[in-house]
């Protein structure tokens, strides 16, 4: 009978088999479509007949895969893009090194890149990152890659998208409706921060509504109250949204992007500096030791870090330190890597951890997980 460790050891090969099977499906779809295109082109039929036959291929493939025609068309488009623009990614997908979800994200990034040399560079580096990170982490990494390797084009795209900002109201059942707003990311983040803080304050004051209910009611209240004065609009809001900006971009020497500390969004730096939020901005300059990576060398004698240290750690790390967790650091506890009081309350001994990951580590469960992982890795044959 298999031991529990044997079952864990079987997970990675099973995941690789699944990924290879997904790749095989994509490859067969693409091969059949290409073969049929060649047959149709050589058939001598009228152009209209050839056009209709080509259009029917997605229907035929969908029937054999129990998929919708749109799903088939989407997969064919993704497969063709990866095969043609990223052969290393295509090969890794075929061997099960990355799965369809990661291949889909890489294909989306390829579609945004306009320069052949940019796509070639992504082809070289994408697999190494994607095969060791979650799909969500890979998505964020790809977004940053696209923004940085073609910064000028990314700013053009962002400016074009900004012109499409709008609000939609869609009525649904039971007397409710959806209110959707397509906004610049930094402004949406500021709205979300203000809602979260105002809701927490109301809860602390004894309001028995849930946080979600309070945020919805507050947004309605703000939208329906009288329009603020010009002076109020120009003064901006005192809202903290953590971003990182390269020094040359902050100084205006180059065009660049400001990135949320949790990696969830980016906007052109000029948008942020030109917005009402900039008038009340308080900028932190954080320098890292080039060898140790330590950000905050000073420490405090107490258990709870002061606000200035907590805020700096949130800006430094952005998200939970737990494996694959992307919960914003602002919503996490600060955890001592080496338990206090043996470990100091200092920047190099504190990590943000969400309640789940904090409990997993604090109760020793993480040590057990890590030990089993290392045992399984030790059993795997060398590559």
RAZI-V738131 format. One line per field, one symbol per residue. ss: DSSP state (H for helix, E for strand, L for the rest). A space follows every 10 residues. Layout:
ss=???
//
This chain:
ss=LLLHHHHHHH HHHHHHHHHH HHHHHHHHHH HHHHHHHHHH HLLLLLHHHH HHHHHHHHHH HHHHHLLLHH HHHHHHHHHH HHHHHLHHHH HHHHLLLLLH HHHHHHHHHH HHLLLHHHHH HHHHHHHHHH LLLLHHHHHH HHHHHHHHHL HHHHHHHHHH HHLLLEEEEE ELLLLLEEEE EELLHHHHHH HHHHHHHHHH HHHHLLLLLL HHHHHHHHHH HHHHLLLLLH HHHHHLLLLL LLEELLHHHH LLLLLLEEEE LLLLLEEEHH HHHHLHHHHH LLLLLLLLLL LLLLLLLLEE LLLLLLHHHH HHHHHHHLEL LLLLLLLEHH HLEEEELLLL LLLLEEHHHE EEELHHHHHH HHLLHHHHHH HHHHHHHHHL LLL
//
